Amino acid sequence: MRHSPLALWAVLMTMTPQLGCIGVPLPVELDEDTMNEMAIEMEQVVEGVFPPVPEDKVDYIGTWVSDDGTTTLTIEANGGIARRTVSKWGSGEVSGAIRVFEDDRIITGPVLRLTFRVDTPPTWVNGVWRMVIDGVPLIRA
């Protein structure tokens, strides 16, 4: 399988800390299948095209807000995910592409690998969609 030079370059740049700029060897051996998978993912990032949220997970799509308003989680139909957290010390945001819904986790990748723990999946309760991610109760806005 042939991949664009930009995607292959991006794979190598992603792996640079593991390659070790000072000659430290890779902790694992990357086979051709793994490199192909990484190149495909990087092409998706470069092109901004991600696998959509699977049919059985469409209840996750939307903007979710914590009861106190300090956390906002947005899951897009196109597979994008972003979490914004505000506290008295400031605010922060992380975003990426959903790589997979796995058991009770949402995993992003390939550039920024994050794991969101799904404590309670989306549930319709008293006319409101609710879920709990990483211990934070959320309602769909």
N, C-alpha and C positions, 0 to 999 in steps of 0.2 A: 504494500500500500504506500502511495506517495503522498506526502503532506507538504504544505507550503513551507518555504524556508522560514517565514516569520513564525509559524506555529512551532517548528522545531527549535528555533532560537528561543522562543518563550519557554519551552519545556526546559531547556538547558539553564535559562536564567532562573526559573523556579527552583531547579535542583541545585543551584550554585552553593547555598549554604551546606548542603549535604555532600556536594562534590569536594568541598573544602578548598578554598582559594589558596590555602597554604599547603596543599598536598595531602590532606587527610582523605583516605579512601572512602568510597561509598559504604554505608553500613549494610546495604543490601545490593544484590546484583539485579540490574534491570534487564529483563528479557525483552525481546522484540515486541511481544504482545502488550507489555506494560508501556513501553515507549509509544506504541501506536495509540493506545488508549489515552495517554497523556497528550499526545499531539492532537487527537480529535477534540479533547476537552479544551485545549488551548485555542484551537481554531474557532470553537464556539465562543470563547471569551472574546477573541479578537473581532469576530464578526457580530457579536452581541446576540447570538442565536443560541438559546438554551432549550433543552427538552421541556415541554410544558408539564404542569402539575398533572400527575396521573388521574384518570377518571375517578378512581376510588378515594382520592384525597381532595376533591374539589371543595369540600367543606372547609378546608384550611384557607382558601383564597379570600383575601380581604385585608382590611386594616383592623388590627386588634389593639385595644388600649387597656392598661391596667386601671383598677378602680381609682387609684390616687393620681392617675395621669402621668406618672413618671416613666412609664415604659410604653413604647409604641412598636408593634411588630407588623410589618406589611409583607404579605405573601401574594405575589402576582401570578396570574394564570400562565404567564410565559416562563415561570420558573425562577423569577427573581425573588430575593428575600432581603429585608432590611430591618434592623432593630435599632431604635433610638432610645437611650436612657438618659434621664435628667435627674441630677441629685444636687444637694447643696454645694457640692464641690465642683460642679460643672456638668457637661453633657458629653455624650459620646455616641457614635453611630458606626455600625458595621453593616456591610451589605455584600451580597454575592449571588451566586447562582446555586439553586438546589441541585445537588448531585443525585441524592437518593433519599427516599423515605425508607428508613430501615428500622423495623420493630417499633420501638418507642423513641426514635430519634429522627431528626431532620439533619442531614449532613450536606454541607456546602463544599464547593471545590471548583476548579483545581487550584486556583491561585491562593485563595485564603480558605483554609479548611477550618470550618467551625462546626460544632455539634450543638444542636438545640435539643434538649431533653423534653419529650412530650410526656408530661405527667398525667394529663387528662386531655384526650383528643376533643375536637370540636363537638359540643353537645348542645342541643336546643333545650333550654331550661326557662320555663315561665316567659316564653316569647322573646328570649334573648339567646344568641349564640355565645357560649362560654368555652374556654379551654385554659389549661395551665401549662405554661412552657417554662422550664428551668425554675420551677417553684413559684412563678409569678402568675396569679389569676388574671385572665384577660377576657374582655368582652368585645365582640365585633362591633365596630363603630358604624 
